[in-house]
Amino acid sequence: MVVHNIQTADDFKKALNENKIVMLDCFATWCGPCKAIAPILSNHSNEDEFKDIYFAKIDVDELPELSQELGIRAMPTFMVFKDGEKADELVGANPGSLVELLRKAK
């Protein structure tokens, strides 16, 4: 597994359509906490426990319209989508809460 870099709003819609569960990391390149938690998220994407989850990320500065549409107010924001619908959200770089979010998503 890998964390897929979403480049366009269409890429995002395609990911939602093609995957039952999507974990979306909304980050900014200048965000310190985002940089700190990125490798942790990447490690989880390689774990068997979370193999059914499609991991994706968007740079909020690269996709401002999508970020606004998703209601991103702080970074990092992690969102879980099930069957194309937003199911859960976590704001902040808390590794323990991130694992909880992933386990709830399955």
C-alpha positions as CSV (number, residue, x, y, z in Angstrom):
1,M,0.0,0.0,0.0
2,V,0.9,3.6,-0.3
3,V,-0.6,7.0,0.4
4,H,-1.9,8.2,-3.0
5,N,-1.4,11.9,-3.8
6,I,-4.6,13.3,-5.2
7,Q,-3.9,16.0,-7.8
8,T,-7.4,17.0,-8.9
9,A,-11.0,17.1,-7.6
10,D,-11.7,14.5,-10.3
11,D,-9.0,12.2,-8.9
12,F,-10.7,12.5,-5.5
13,K,-14.1,11.6,-6.9
14,K,-12.6,8.7,-8.8
15,A,-10.9,7.4,-5.5
16,L,-14.3,7.6,-3.8
17,N,-16.1,5.8,-6.6
18,E,-13.5,3.0,-6.9
19,N,-12.9,2.3,-3.2
20,K,-15.3,1.3,-0.4
21,I,-13.2,3.0,2.3
22,V,-11.0,6.1,1.7
23,M,-8.8,7.7,4.4
24,L,-8.0,11.3,3.2
25,D,-5.1,13.2,4.7
26,C,-5.6,17.0,4.1
27,F,-2.3,18.6,4.7
28,A,-0.1,21.7,3.8
29,T,3.6,21.6,2.9
30,W,4.3,24.3,5.4
31,C,2.5,22.6,8.3
32,G,4.9,21.1,10.9
33,P,2.4,18.7,12.5
34,C,1.4,17.5,9.0
35,K,5.1,16.6,8.3
36,A,5.4,14.9,11.7
37,I,2.4,12.6,11.2
38,A,2.9,11.8,7.5
39,P,5.3,8.9,8.0
40,I,3.0,7.5,10.7
41,L,0.1,7.5,8.3
42,S,2.3,6.0,5.6
43,N,3.4,3.2,8.0
44,H,-0.3,2.4,8.8
45,S,-1.0,2.2,5.0
46,N,1.4,-0.8,4.9
47,E,-0.2,-2.7,7.8
48,D,-2.4,-5.8,7.0
49,E,-4.9,-4.5,9.6
50,F,-5.8,-1.6,7.3
51,K,-5.4,-3.3,3.9
52,D,-9.0,-2.6,2.9
53,I,-8.5,1.2,3.3
54,Y,-7.5,3.3,0.4
55,F,-5.1,6.0,1.7
56,A,-5.0,9.3,-0.1
57,K,-3.8,12.9,0.6
58,I,-4.5,16.3,-0.7
59,D,-2.4,19.5,-0.4
60,V,-4.9,22.1,0.7
61,D,-3.0,24.9,-1.0
62,E,-2.9,23.0,-4.4
63,L,-6.7,22.2,-4.3
64,P,-8.3,25.2,-2.5
65,E,-11.8,24.6,-4.1
66,L,-11.8,20.9,-2.9
67,S,-10.5,21.9,0.5
68,Q,-13.3,24.5,0.8
69,E,-15.9,22.0,-0.4
70,L,-14.7,19.5,2.3
71,G,-14.8,22.2,5.0
72,I,-11.1,22.0,5.9
73,R,-10.4,24.5,8.7
74,A,-7.1,23.2,10.2
75,M,-4.3,20.9,9.2
76,P,-3.9,18.1,9.3
77,T,-7.4,17.0,8.9
78,F,-8.1,13.3,8.3
79,M,-11.4,12.2,6.8
80,V,-12.9,8.8,6.4
81,F,-15.3,8.2,3.5
82,K,-17.4,5.0,3.2
83,D,-19.2,4.3,0.0
84,G,-18.5,7.8,-1.2
85,E,-20.0,9.5,1.9
86,K,-18.0,11.2,4.7
87,A,-18.2,8.9,7.8
88,D,-15.7,10.4,10.2
89,E,-13.1,13.1,10.8
90,L,-10.1,13.8,12.9
91,V,-8.4,17.2,13.2
92,G,-4.9,17.3,14.5
93,A,-1.7,15.2,14.5
94,N,-2.5,12.7,17.2
95,P,-1.1,9.3,16.4
96,G,-3.3,7.5,18.9
97,S,-6.4,9.1,17.7
98,L,-5.4,8.3,14.1
99,V,-5.2,4.6,14.9
100,E,-8.6,4.8,16.5
101,L,-10.0,6.5,13.4
102,L,-8.5,3.8,11.2
103,R,-9.9,1.0,13.3
104,K,-13.3,2.5,13.3
105,A,-13.2,2.9,9.6
106,K,-12.9,-0.8,8.8
